[in-house]
Amino acid sequence: MKNGRLFEILYLLVERRAVTAGELAKRLEVSERTIYRDVDALSAAGIPVYAQKGKGGGIRLMDQFVLDRALLSRSQQDEILFALQAIRATGGGEEALSRLSALFRREGDDWLEVDFSDWGSGAVERENFSRVKRSILERRPLSFTYYNSAGETSRRTVEPARLVFKAGCWYLSAFCRARQDWRIFRLVRMEDLCLEEGSCPPRTPPEQLEAPMSGDYRGVDLRLLFAPSAAWRVRDYFHPGEVSLQPDGRLLVTCTFPEDQWLLSFLLSFGGQLEVLEPVYWRDILKGEIKKSLEVYET
């Protein structure tokens, strides 16, 4: 108890440089005599603390005393402050940042801003992200309506464990109570999110975020040729090792994707910027979809 009180006195002195014995006694709920004994204990431990009488006096720390006694260099202090600013950008760490800034007697540059919502997203999307984050931090179950890649919907109740940003999208890794197994959910496909009462038991999520493979899962090896104008999207979606720059500026991509409805939508999203070279049957699939689109506009 005494050690905790000594630390609290030291923190207050570093933050404010001078505090009266009466203020400390009231805050720590002890007598002023106890405060003076604590000050003596700090002084005996090598902390340059002293009492100054008269108007404007109080218990003070020497101006030279900062956290240098903890053997943190200026660059290390910057790293700590910058890391806390990054945490603050996610909605936490404000108190720790304030305390350590006072402890170091300096402010870190406001160098980072993080917005987890997509471009053009509205208040609903931002609220959903906040609700998922809260469910993880408070260890509370979360229920929502989920749209899978086939457009089917189901109501899920999960025990959220981790938010992951991967391949340009936010995913939730959670233990699904209905499936009694770990699942991943894309946040943009989650609607009507509701924080449930109760708490979640401690669970360790899988180390790697991997899409669950059903028994009929099948991958397809693709050779894709992209126009130079699609280069920015190619760099977003494909690993550099899968991309080969051609002499004419086009980009040849060799990759493997799950063969499902999502892949069709993904390839069609490139429009005339993409030519599928292999497999040949996927060229036929795309031609059929493009013909359907033309028929819609011709009528």
C-alpha positions as CSV (number, residue, x, y, z in Angstrom):
1,M,0.0,0.0,0.0
2,K,2.8,2.4,0.9
3,N,4.7,1.7,-2.3
4,G,1.6,2.4,-4.3
5,R,1.2,5.7,-2.5
6,L,4.8,6.7,-3.0
7,F,4.4,6.0,-6.8
8,E,1.3,8.1,-6.9
9,I,3.1,11.0,-5.1
10,L,5.9,10.7,-7.6
11,Y,3.6,10.7,-10.6
12,L,1.8,13.8,-9.3
13,L,5.0,15.6,-8.7
14,V,6.3,14.8,-12.2
15,E,3.1,15.9,-13.7
16,R,2.6,19.1,-11.7
17,R,6.1,19.8,-10.3
18,A,4.7,21.2,-7.1
19,V,1.8,20.0,-4.8
20,T,0.9,21.0,-1.3
21,A,1.0,18.4,1.5
22,G,-2.7,19.2,2.1
23,E,-3.6,18.4,-1.5
24,L,-1.7,15.1,-1.4
25,A,-3.2,14.2,2.0
26,K,-6.7,14.8,0.8
27,R,-6.2,12.9,-2.5
28,L,-4.5,9.9,-0.9
29,E,-6.7,9.9,2.2
30,V,-3.9,10.1,4.8
31,S,-2.6,12.7,7.2
32,E,-0.2,15.4,6.3
33,R,2.3,13.9,8.7
34,T,2.1,10.7,6.7
35,I,2.8,12.7,3.5
36,Y,5.9,14.2,5.0
37,R,7.1,10.8,6.0
38,D,6.5,9.6,2.4
39,V,8.5,12.5,1.1
40,D,11.4,11.6,3.4
41,A,11.2,8.0,2.1
42,L,11.3,9.3,-1.5
43,S,14.3,11.5,-0.7
44,A,16.1,8.6,1.0
45,A,15.5,6.5,-2.2
46,G,17.4,9.2,-4.3
47,I,14.4,11.1,-5.7
48,P,15.3,14.8,-5.7
49,V,12.2,15.9,-3.8
50,Y,12.0,18.7,-1.3
51,A,9.5,20.9,0.7
52,Q,9.4,24.6,0.1
53,K,7.6,26.8,2.7
54,G,5.8,30.1,2.2
55,K,3.5,31.4,-0.5
56,G,3.7,29.4,-3.7
57,G,5.5,26.6,-1.8
58,G,4.7,23.0,-1.5
59,I,6.4,19.7,-2.1
60,R,8.5,19.9,-5.3
61,L,10.7,17.9,-7.6
62,M,13.9,19.4,-8.9
63,D,13.4,20.6,-12.5
64,Q,16.1,18.3,-13.9
65,F,14.3,15.2,-12.8
66,V,12.5,13.5,-15.7
67,L,12.2,9.8,-16.7
68,D,15.9,9.8,-17.7
69,R,16.4,8.0,-14.4
70,A,14.5,5.1,-16.0
71,L,17.3,5.0,-18.7
72,L,15.0,5.8,-21.6
73,S,16.6,7.9,-24.3
74,R,14.8,10.7,-26.1
75,S,14.3,8.5,-29.1
76,Q,12.9,5.7,-26.9
77,Q,10.5,8.1,-25.3
78,D,9.4,9.2,-28.8
79,E,8.8,5.5,-29.8
80,I,6.6,5.1,-26.7
81,L,4.6,8.3,-27.4
82,F,4.2,7.5,-31.0
83,A,3.0,3.9,-30.2
84,L,0.4,5.3,-27.8
85,Q,-0.8,7.8,-30.4
86,A,-1.3,4.8,-32.7
87,I,-3.3,3.1,-30.0
88,R,-5.3,6.3,-29.4
89,A,-6.2,6.3,-33.1
90,T,-8.0,3.0,-32.5
91,G,-10.0,4.5,-29.6
92,G,-7.9,3.7,-26.6
93,G,-4.7,4.7,-24.8
94,E,-5.7,8.3,-24.1
95,E,-5.0,8.2,-20.4
96,A,-1.7,6.4,-20.8
97,L,-0.6,8.9,-23.5
98,S,-1.5,11.8,-21.2
99,R,0.3,10.4,-18.2
100,L,3.5,9.5,-20.1
101,S,3.5,12.8,-21.9
102,A,3.5,14.5,-18.5
103,L,6.0,12.1,-17.2
104,F,8.4,12.8,-20.1
105,R,7.5,16.6,-19.8
106,R,7.0,16.7,-23.6
107,E,4.4,16.0,-26.3
108,G,4.8,13.6,-29.2
109,D,4.0,15.0,-32.6
110,D,0.5,14.2,-33.7
111,W,1.8,12.1,-36.6
112,L,-0.9,9.5,-37.2
113,E,-4.6,9.4,-38.1
114,V,-6.4,6.2,-38.6
115,D,-9.9,5.9,-40.1
116,F,-11.1,2.3,-40.2
117,S,-14.1,3.0,-42.5
118,D,-14.1,2.6,-46.2
119,W,-14.2,5.7,-48.5
120,G,-17.7,6.9,-48.7
121,S,-18.9,4.8,-45.8
122,G,-21.5,6.3,-43.5
123,A,-22.4,6.4,-39.8
124,V,-23.8,2.8,-39.8
125,E,-20.5,1.3,-41.0
126,R,-18.5,3.2,-38.4
127,E,-20.9,2.2,-35.7
128,N,-20.7,-1.4,-36.7
129,F,-16.9,-1.3,-36.5
130,S,-17.1,0.3,-33.1
131,R,-19.6,-2.3,-31.9
132,V,-17.4,-5.2,-33.0
133,K,-14.4,-3.6,-31.3
134,R,-16.4,-3.2,-28.1
135,S,-17.6,-6.8,-28.1
136,I,-14.0,-8.0,-28.3
137,L,-12.7,-5.7,-25.6
138,E,-15.6,-6.4,-23.2
139,R,-15.7,-10.1,-24.1
140,R,-19.4,-10.0,-24.9
141,P,-21.2,-12.2,-27.4
142,L,-22.2,-10.5,-30.7
143,S,-25.2,-11.4,-32.9
144,F,-25.7,-10.3,-36.5
145,T,-27.3,-11.2,-39.8
146,Y,-24.6,-12.4,-42.2
147,Y,-24.6,-12.6,-46.0
148,N,-22.3,-15.3,-47.4
149,S,-20.7,-15.2,-50.9
150,A,-23.7,-17.0,-52.4
151,G,-26.1,-14.3,-51.2
152,E,-27.6,-16.5,-48.5
153,T,-28.4,-15.0,-45.1
154,S,-28.3,-16.4,-41.6
155,R,-28.4,-15.1,-38.1
156,R,-25.2,-15.8,-36.1
157,T,-24.2,-15.5,-32.5
158,V,-20.5,-15.5,-32.0
159,E,-17.7,-14.9,-29.5
160,P,-15.5,-12.3,-31.1
161,A,-11.7,-12.7,-30.7
162,R,-9.8,-10.6,-33.2
163,L,-10.3,-7.9,-35.9
164,V,-8.0,-8.5,-38.9
165,F,-7.3,-6.3,-41.9
166,K,-6.4,-8.5,-44.9
167,A,-6.4,-8.0,-48.7
168,G,-8.0,-4.6,-48.3
169,C,-10.9,-5.8,-46.1
170,W,-11.8,-6.0,-42.5
171,Y,-12.6,-9.5,-41.1
172,L,-13.8,-10.7,-37.7
173,S,-12.3,-13.9,-36.3
174,A,-14.8,-15.4,-34.0
175,F,-16.0,-18.6,-32.4
176,C,-19.4,-19.4,-33.9
177,R,-21.8,-20.9,-31.4
178,A,-24.0,-22.6,-34.0
179,R,-21.0,-24.2,-35.8
180,Q,-19.0,-24.8,-32.6
181,D,-15.9,-23.8,-34.4
182,W,-13.9,-20.8,-35.5
183,R,-15.1,-18.8,-38.5
184,I,-14.2,-15.6,-40.2
185,F,-16.7,-12.9,-41.2
186,R,-16.3,-9.9,-43.5
187,L,-17.5,-6.8,-41.7
188,V,-19.3,-5.4,-44.8
189,R,-21.5,-8.5,-44.9
190,M,-22.6,-8.1,-41.3
191,E,-25.9,-6.3,-40.6
192,D,-28.1,-5.7,-37.5
193,L,-25.3,-6.1,-35.1
194,C,-26.3,-6.5,-31.5
195,L,-24.2,-6.8,-28.3
196,E,-25.6,-9.6,-26.2
197,E,-25.7,-9.9,-22.4
198,G,-23.2,-12.2,-20.6
199,S,-19.6,-12.8,-21.2
200,C,-17.4,-15.0,-23.5
201,P,-15.2,-17.7,-22.1
202,P,-11.4,-17.3,-22.7
203,R,-10.6,-18.8,-26.1
204,T,-7.4,-18.6,-28.2
205,P,-8.1,-17.8,-31.9
206,P,-6.2,-19.6,-34.7
207,E,-2.8,-18.1,-35.4
208,Q,-3.5,-17.6,-39.1
209,L,-6.6,-16.2,-40.7
210,E,-7.8,-18.7,-43.2
211,A,-11.1,-19.1,-44.9
212,P,-12.9,-22.3,-43.9
213,M,-12.7,-24.9,-46.7
214,S,-15.8,-27.0,-47.2
215,G,-15.7,-30.5,-48.5
216,D,-16.5,-29.4,-52.1
217,Y,-13.9,-26.6,-52.1
218,R,-12.0,-26.3,-55.3
219,G,-9.2,-23.9,-56.4
220,V,-8.5,-22.8,-59.9
221,D,-5.1,-21.9,-61.4
222,L,-5.4,-18.7,-63.4
223,R,-3.3,-16.8,-65.9
224,L,-4.6,-13.2,-66.2
225,L,-3.5,-10.4,-68.4
226,F,-4.2,-6.8,-67.2
227,A,-4.1,-3.5,-69.0
228,P,-1.6,-0.9,-67.7
229,S,-4.5,1.2,-66.4
230,A,-5.4,-1.6,-63.9
231,A,-1.9,-1.6,-62.4
232,W,-3.0,0.1,-59.1
233,R,-5.7,-2.6,-58.5
234,V,-3.3,-5.4,-59.5
235,R,-0.8,-4.2,-56.9
236,D,-3.6,-4.0,-54.3
237,Y,-4.9,-7.6,-54.8
238,F,-1.9,-9.7,-55.9
239,H,1.4,-10.6,-54.3
240,P,4.4,-9.1,-56.2
241,G,5.7,-12.6,-56.8
242,E,2.5,-13.4,-58.9
243,V,2.9,-10.3,-61.1
244,S,5.1,-10.1,-64.2
245,L,5.5,-6.8,-66.1
246,Q,5.3,-7.4,-69.9
247,P,7.3,-5.5,-72.5
248,D,4.1,-3.7,-73.7
249,G,3.3,-2.5,-70.2
250,R,0.6,-5.0,-69.5
251,L,0.7,-7.2,-66.3
252,L,0.7,-10.9,-66.4
253,V,-0.6,-12.5,-63.2
254,T,-0.4,-16.2,-62.3
255,C,-2.4,-17.1,-59.2
256,T,-4.8,-19.6,-57.6
257,F,-8.3,-18.6,-56.3
258,P,-11.3,-20.4,-54.9
259,E,-13.6,-21.3,-57.7
260,D,-16.9,-19.8,-56.7
261,Q,-19.3,-16.9,-57.3
262,W,-17.0,-14.4,-55.7
263,L,-14.3,-15.1,-58.3
264,L,-16.7,-14.4,-61.1
265,S,-17.7,-11.1,-59.7
266,F,-14.1,-10.2,-59.0
267,L,-12.9,-10.9,-62.5
268,L,-15.9,-9.0,-64.0
269,S,-15.1,-6.0,-61.9
270,F,-12.1,-5.3,-64.1
271,G,-14.2,-5.0,-67.2
272,G,-12.1,-4.4,-70.4
273,Q,-8.9,-4.1,-68.4
274,L,-8.6,-7.9,-68.0
275,E,-8.2,-10.8,-70.3
276,V,-8.3,-14.3,-68.9
277,L,-5.8,-16.5,-70.7
278,E,-6.2,-19.7,-68.8
279,P,-8.1,-21.8,-68.1
280,V,-10.1,-21.7,-71.4
281,Y,-13.4,-22.6,-69.8
282,W,-13.2,-19.5,-67.6
283,R,-13.0,-17.4,-70.8
284,D,-16.3,-19.0,-71.8
285,I,-17.8,-18.3,-68.4
286,L,-16.9,-14.6,-68.6
287,K,-18.1,-14.3,-72.2
288,G,-21.5,-15.8,-71.2
289,E,-21.8,-13.3,-68.3
290,I,-20.9,-10.3,-70.5
291,K,-23.5,-11.4,-73.1
292,K,-26.1,-11.4,-70.4
293,S,-25.2,-7.9,-69.4
294,L,-25.4,-6.7,-73.0
295,E,-28.8,-8.3,-73.4
296,V,-30.0,-6.3,-70.4
297,Y,-29.0,-3.0,-71.9
298,E,-30.1,-3.9,-75.4
299,T,-33.6,-4.4,-74.2
